[in-house]
Every structure is written in structure tokens, then in C-alpha cells.
Amino acid sequence: MAVLLVVLVVLGVAPALLLTGCPETTTWTDGGDGSVADTGLGVDPLGDEDSDGLCNMNEINRATDVFGPDTDDDGFSDFVEVAFGYNPLIAAIPQDDEVFELLAEPGATVRVPVALVIRGAGEDYTGAFEAFPAQDANGLTADDFWQGSIALFADPTDNVAVVEAEAQVFRGVVGTTELNFETTFTFEGGDRFEPCLRGYPFRYLVKRSDGRVLAAARALLVVVPPTNTGEWCAPALPCL
């Protein structure tokens, strides 16, 4: 089972989460009469030739394939990668351990393990789940599938005085210690079903008892229909 994050926090300083962005974009001008510059590809700049949700002009600016929905052939549409801050030109992004699939069947569940290594001096450490906005036609986010998070265990166990599972708290942490949490997502059915893949970004963060966020990891919950064709849901017009 993939683990969402392993981070070493030294002297209370956490490394920043690095995301590879998209290439620099070109500035388009209208020539003064309201018309948009010709793309040179025989397509409408404001249209969406491959129906992936990204406008042709946006795809040209980002050097993605105007005529194909998945430029880097990694299984994530160009729209999904751009909308959620990944690079649509690099197949290794997002990484496998950043993606967790939830089957779109009533009662289906996926558990996301989170492991963080910190160096404590007797402080308490609390985990927390946060959902990011998602490009969803029904206005759903990862929070609509989230069932809860718990603190599991510490390694070594003697470095922690108390574990409060439901509160997601490790109390009295001393020394270099791995803190393990788990976040659970469930599909409840109803109007949440769509016949295409949908992505919902979220993050799990850990705060020290003084309120300082020491580490945060971003991940993507993917809701998968029972009959998966590999097609991603695209937003209703207009395109991005």
C-alpha cells in the first residue's frame, strides 16, 4: 500500500512541498477589433478540439496536444493536470503514491496512510485533513467523500507519551519519531455517480502544539466508475 508522505523535520523546519508547474505561457492579443489571433493550426482558439476541458489557446500556450486529451499519456487528462497544478508534459507527475482511487460503488472505501518523521522535544503533534476546490460539475470536493482521519501509531512507541486516535494527536513526542495517520474516504452513491473519472485534490498536514504547521502533503483522490473507460470528466463550457 502506498504511503502518502514521509517527511523529515529537523529542528522544526519542514521542507517545502515542491510541485512542478507548467511552462511559461504566451500572451495573446486581440488586434484591437475583438478577434483572437489565429492559432496556425486551423482550430478556433476559444474552442476545445479534443474535448478535454482545456481551450485550444490554453493548450497551445502550454505546448500540450490540441488534438489529444492526454499529452504525456499518463492516464490523466491535460485539463486535470493543469487544473490541479501538475505538469501535463511529464508523465511521472502526479506520482503513483500521490494518487488514491475510490470505486464509485455504494459502500466502497479507500484508506490513505500518512507517515511523517519529526524530531520532537516533548510537544504535541496534531494531524488534519483539508480538501481543495475541485473542478466538479456538482460542486463536490474531497470533503464530500471524507469519512474521517485517525492517529495510528508511533515508531518507536516509547517516544510518544499518549496517542489520541480520534483526535489525531500524538502527545509528548521526544526524539526522532515516525508518526502514522490514516484518512478514510467512502463512496455513498446517489447523485455522486458519474460515468467518467473525477479528481479531488486534498492535503494532510501536521501542526505542532504551538500552532505551527510543520509538514503538509498534497494528494489526489480519483473517483473511478465501475465501468472505467479511462475517460475523465470535462467541465461544462466554457473550457479552461
FITI-198931 format. One record per residue (C-alpha): residue in one letter; x, y, z. Coordinates in nm, 3 decimals, decimal comma. Example, Ala and Ser with C-alpha at 12.3 -4.5 7.8 and 13.67 -1.06 7.14 Angstrom:
# residues 2
+--------+---------+---------+---------+
! residu !       x !       y !       z !
+--------+---------+---------+---------+
!      a !   1,230 !  -0,450 !   0,780 !
!      s !   1,367 !  -0,106 !   0,714 !
+--------+---------+---------+---------+
This chain:
# residues 240
+--------+---------+---------+---------+
! residu !       x !       y !       z !
+--------+---------+---------+---------+
!      m !   0,000 !   0,000 !   0,000 !
!      a !   0,137 !   0,341 !  -0,096 !
!      v !   0,207 !   0,588 !   0,182 !
!      l !   0,115 !   0,948 !   0,114 !
!      l !   0,416 !   1,117 !   0,268 !
!      v !   0,740 !   1,063 !   0,454 !
!      v !   0,898 !   1,389 !   0,569 !
!      l !   1,196 !   1,455 !   0,796 !
!      v !   1,156 !   1,765 !   1,007 !
!      v !   1,487 !   1,882 !   1,153 !
!      l !   1,491 !   2,144 !   1,426 !
!      g !   1,132 !   2,234 !   1,348 !
!      v !   1,196 !   2,330 !   0,985 !
!      a !   0,996 !   2,138 !   0,726 !
!      p !   1,097 !   2,119 !   0,361 !
!      a !   0,860 !   2,294 !   0,123 !
!      l !   0,629 !   2,084 !  -0,091 !
!      l !   0,761 !   2,108 !  -0,447 !
!      l !   0,524 !   2,096 !  -0,741 !
!      t !   0,648 !   2,118 !  -1,097 !
!      g !   0,443 !   2,379 !  -1,275 !
!      c !   0,351 !   2,424 !  -1,637 !
!      p !   0,569 !   2,603 !  -1,892 !
!      e !   0,552 !   2,978 !  -1,923 !
!      t !   0,252 !   3,083 !  -2,132 !
!      t !   0,230 !   3,316 !  -2,428 !
!      t !   0,032 !   3,638 !  -2,405 !
!      w !  -0,240 !   3,654 !  -2,669 !
!      t !  -0,373 !   3,984 !  -2,805 !
!      d !  -0,693 !   4,061 !  -2,993 !
!      g !  -0,560 !   4,301 !  -3,253 !
!      g !  -0,796 !   4,577 !  -3,143 !
!      d !  -1,113 !   4,452 !  -3,307 !
!      g !  -1,213 !   4,184 !  -3,059 !
!      s !  -1,087 !   3,897 !  -3,274 !
!      v !  -0,841 !   3,643 !  -3,133 !
!      a !  -0,510 !   3,573 !  -3,306 !
!      d !  -0,503 !   3,276 !  -3,545 !
!      t !  -0,356 !   2,964 !  -3,384 !
!      g !  -0,195 !   2,849 !  -3,705 !
!      l !  -0,346 !   2,502 !  -3,656 !
!      g !  -0,678 !   2,561 !  -3,822 !
!      v !  -0,871 !   2,550 !  -3,495 !
!      d !  -1,075 !   2,801 !  -3,302 !
!      p !  -0,856 !   2,941 !  -3,019 !
!      l !  -1,159 !   2,957 !  -2,790 !
!      g !  -1,280 !   2,606 !  -2,879 !
!      d !  -1,181 !   2,269 !  -2,732 !
!      e !  -1,074 !   2,045 !  -3,018 !
!      d !  -1,006 !   1,735 !  -2,806 !
!      s !  -1,294 !   1,793 !  -2,558 !
!      d !  -1,067 !   1,756 !  -2,256 !
!      g !  -1,178 !   2,080 !  -2,091 !
!      l !  -0,877 !   2,293 !  -2,192 !
!      c !  -0,933 !   2,560 !  -2,455 !
!      n !  -0,725 !   2,529 !  -2,770 !
!      m !  -0,550 !   2,859 !  -2,696 !
!      n !  -0,456 !   2,737 !  -2,348 !
!      e !  -0,320 !   2,411 !  -2,491 !
!      i !  -0,107 !   2,594 !  -2,748 !
!      n !   0,032 !   2,823 !  -2,480 !
!      r !   0,123 !   2,526 !  -2,262 !
!      a !   0,263 !   2,318 !  -2,551 !
!      t !   0,008 !   2,040 !  -2,491 !
!      d !  -0,163 !   1,843 !  -2,768 !
!      v !  -0,461 !   2,033 !  -2,906 !
!      f !  -0,591 !   1,717 !  -3,073 !
!      g !  -0,537 !   1,468 !  -2,787 !
!      p !  -0,669 !   1,487 !  -2,429 !
!      d !  -0,360 !   1,337 !  -2,259 !
!      t !  -0,035 !   1,482 !  -2,395 !
!      d !   0,205 !   1,285 !  -2,174 !
!      d !  -0,003 !   0,964 !  -2,193 !
!      d !  -0,001 !   0,912 !  -1,817 !
!      g !  -0,373 !   0,844 !  -1,777 !
!      f !  -0,456 !   1,196 !  -1,654 !
!      s !  -0,617 !   1,438 !  -1,896 !
!      d !  -0,440 !   1,765 !  -1,970 !
!      f !  -0,730 !   1,950 !  -1,809 !
!      v !  -0,700 !   1,751 !  -1,484 !
!      e !  -0,325 !   1,808 !  -1,460 !
!      v !  -0,348 !   2,182 !  -1,533 !
!      a !  -0,649 !   2,238 !  -1,307 !
!      f !  -0,483 !   2,067 !  -1,011 !
!      g !  -0,132 !   2,209 !  -1,053 !
!      y !   0,051 !   1,918 !  -1,214 !
!      n !   0,266 !   1,929 !  -1,527 !
!      p !   0,078 !   1,785 !  -1,830 !
!      l !   0,407 !   1,735 !  -2,014 !
!      i !   0,571 !   1,500 !  -1,761 !
!      a !   0,423 !   1,152 !  -1,725 !
!      a !   0,573 !   1,098 !  -1,379 !
!      i !   0,362 !   1,380 !  -1,232 !
!      p !   0,148 !   1,318 !  -1,033 !
!      q !   0,342 !   1,029 !  -0,882 !
!      d !   0,173 !   0,698 !  -0,808 !
!      d !   0,197 !   0,748 !  -0,432 !
!      e !   0,010 !   1,079 !  -0,462 !
!      v !  -0,299 !   0,922 !  -0,622 !
!      f !  -0,565 !   0,716 !  -0,442 !
!      e !  -0,858 !   0,555 !  -0,623 !
!      l !  -1,211 !   0,522 !  -0,484 !
!      l !  -1,452 !   0,296 !  -0,672 !
!      a !  -1,785 !   0,466 !  -0,746 !
!      e !  -1,998 !   0,197 !  -0,585 !
!      p !  -2,206 !   0,244 !  -0,268 !
!      g !  -2,000 !   0,147 !   0,036 !
!      a !  -1,664 !   0,141 !  -0,144 !
!      t !  -1,380 !   0,266 !   0,076 !
!      v !  -1,016 !   0,366 !   0,036 !
!      r !  -0,778 !   0,425 !   0,325 !
!      v !  -0,485 !   0,662 !   0,279 !
!      p !  -0,188 !   0,604 !   0,512 !
!      v !   0,026 !   0,903 !   0,607 !
!      a !   0,369 !   0,870 !   0,769 !
!      l !   0,575 !   1,164 !   0,891 !
!      v !   0,911 !   1,165 !   1,064 !
!      i !   0,962 !   1,452 !   1,307 !
!      r !   1,208 !   1,543 !   1,583 !
!      g !   1,019 !   1,628 !   1,898 !
!      a !   1,112 !   1,785 !   2,230 !
!      g !   0,804 !   1,697 !   2,431 !
!      e !   0,548 !   1,879 !   2,214 !
!      d !   0,212 !   1,752 !   2,090 !
!      y !   0,155 !   1,694 !   1,717 !
!      t !  -0,190 !   1,701 !   1,556 !
!      g !  -0,289 !   1,587 !   1,207 !
!      a !  -0,564 !   1,744 !   0,996 !
!      f !  -0,734 !   1,677 !   0,662 !
!      e !  -0,812 !   1,963 !   0,421 !
!      a !  -0,995 !   1,950 !   0,085 !
!      f !  -0,905 !   2,182 !  -0,201 !
!      p !  -1,158 !   2,322 !  -0,450 !
!      a !  -1,227 !   2,077 !  -0,733 !
!      q !  -1,345 !   2,117 !  -1,091 !
!      d !  -1,668 !   1,928 !  -1,033 !
!      a !  -2,000 !   1,990 !  -1,208 !
!      n !  -2,190 !   1,915 !  -0,886 !
!      g !  -1,968 !   2,130 !  -0,666 !
!      l !  -1,821 !   1,832 !  -0,479 !
!      t !  -1,477 !   1,826 !  -0,315 !
!      a !  -1,275 !   1,554 !  -0,143 !
!      d !  -1,453 !   1,654 !   0,178 !
!      d !  -1,777 !   1,505 !   0,040 !
!      f !  -1,611 !   1,161 !   0,036 !
!      w !  -1,405 !   1,202 !   0,353 !
!      q !  -1,516 !   0,983 !   0,644 !
!      g !  -1,250 !   1,077 !   0,896 !
!      s !  -0,886 !   1,057 !   0,997 !
!      i !  -0,714 !   0,895 !   1,292 !
!      a !  -0,372 !   0,875 !   1,454 !
!      l !  -0,248 !   0,515 !   1,433 !
!      f !   0,089 !   0,458 !   1,598 !
!      a !   0,436 !   0,598 !   1,652 !
!      d !   0,770 !   0,433 !   1,583 !
!      p !   0,940 !   0,393 !   1,823 !
!      t !   0,640 !   0,375 !   2,051 !
!      d !   0,835 !   0,483 !   2,358 !
!      n !   0,898 !   0,826 !   2,203 !
!      v !   0,531 !   0,922 !   2,249 !
!      a !   0,356 !   0,962 !   2,583 !
!      v !  -0,005 !   0,934 !   2,459 !
!      v !  -0,180 !   0,861 !   2,128 !
!      e !  -0,533 !   1,001 !   2,094 !
!      a !  -0,655 !   0,822 !   1,782 !
!      e !  -0,983 !   1,003 !   1,711 !
!      a !  -0,833 !   1,344 !   1,790 !
!      q !  -0,539 !   1,270 !   1,553 !
!      v !  -0,294 !   1,371 !   1,828 !
!      f !   0,042 !   1,238 !   1,942 !
!      r !   0,129 !   1,388 !   2,281 !
!      g !   0,468 !   1,437 !   2,440 !
!      v !   0,679 !   1,341 !   2,139 !
!      v !   1,054 !   1,324 !   2,201 !
!      g !   1,337 !   1,242 !   1,966 !
!      t !   1,321 !   1,137 !   1,602 !
!      t !   0,985 !   0,965 !   1,563 !
!      e !   0,767 !   0,840 !   1,278 !
!      l !   0,404 !   0,944 !   1,328 !
!      n !   0,146 !   0,738 !   1,137 !
!      f !  -0,204 !   0,858 !   1,049 !
!      e !  -0,483 !   0,726 !   0,830 !
!      t !  -0,751 !   0,909 !   0,631 !
!      t !  -1,059 !   0,726 !   0,501 !
!      f !  -1,280 !   0,807 !   0,201 !
!      t !  -1,614 !   0,638 !   0,121 !
!      f !  -1,845 !   0,647 !  -0,179 !
!      e !  -2,207 !   0,669 !  -0,068 !
!      g !  -2,374 !   0,667 !  -0,410 !
!      g !  -2,677 !   0,876 !  -0,501 !
!      d !  -2,617 !   1,186 !  -0,711 !
!      r !  -2,242 !   1,148 !  -0,670 !
!      f !  -2,215 !   0,897 !  -0,955 !
!      e !  -2,071 !   1,000 !  -1,293 !
!      p !  -1,969 !   0,767 !  -1,579 !
!      c !  -1,622 !   0,924 !  -1,603 !
!      l !  -1,312 !   0,968 !  -1,385 !
!      r !  -1,313 !   1,260 !  -1,141 !
!      g !  -1,028 !   1,411 !  -0,941 !
!      y !  -1,049 !   1,571 !  -0,597 !
!      p !  -0,729 !   1,724 !  -0,454 !
!      f !  -0,664 !   1,732 !  -0,081 !
!      r !  -0,382 !   1,758 !   0,167 !
!      y !  -0,292 !   1,621 !   0,509 !
!      l !  -0,098 !   1,846 !   0,744 !
!      v !   0,058 !   1,821 !   1,087 !
!      k !   0,072 !   2,102 !   1,343 !
!      r !   0,289 !   2,131 !   1,649 !
!      s !   0,130 !   2,231 !   1,980 !
!      d !   0,235 !   2,594 !   1,922 !
!      g !   0,013 !   2,600 !   1,611 !
!      r !   0,294 !   2,588 !   1,358 !
!      v !   0,234 !   2,372 !   1,051 !
!      l !   0,543 !   2,155 !   1,018 !
!      a !   0,454 !   1,946 !   0,715 !
!      a !   0,183 !   1,914 !   0,455 !
!      a !   0,137 !   1,666 !   0,171 !
!      r !  -0,087 !   1,708 !  -0,130 !
!      a !  -0,262 !   1,413 !  -0,293 !
!      l !  -0,539 !   1,339 !  -0,543 !
!      l !  -0,848 !   1,129 !  -0,474 !
!      v !  -0,973 !   0,977 !  -0,801 !
!      v !  -1,332 !   0,850 !  -0,811 !
!      v !  -1,346 !   0,564 !  -1,062 !
!      p !  -1,673 !   0,446 !  -1,226 !
!      p !  -1,740 !   0,067 !  -1,219 !
!      t !  -1,704 !   0,055 !  -1,596 !
!      n !  -1,386 !   0,254 !  -1,637 !
!      t !  -1,311 !   0,364 !  -1,993 !
!      g !  -1,024 !   0,588 !  -1,884 !
!      e !  -1,218 !   0,898 !  -1,984 !
!      w !  -1,203 !   1,195 !  -1,749 !
!      c !  -1,497 !   1,421 !  -1,681 !
!      a !  -1,459 !   1,755 !  -1,856 !
!      p !  -1,616 !   2,076 !  -1,728 !
!      a !  -1,923 !   2,222 !  -1,890 !
!      l !  -1,850 !   2,503 !  -2,133 !
!      p !  -1,670 !   2,735 !  -2,136 !
!      c !  -1,339 !   2,549 !  -2,133 !
!      l !  -1,047 !   2,648 !  -1,913 !
+--------+---------+---------+---------+
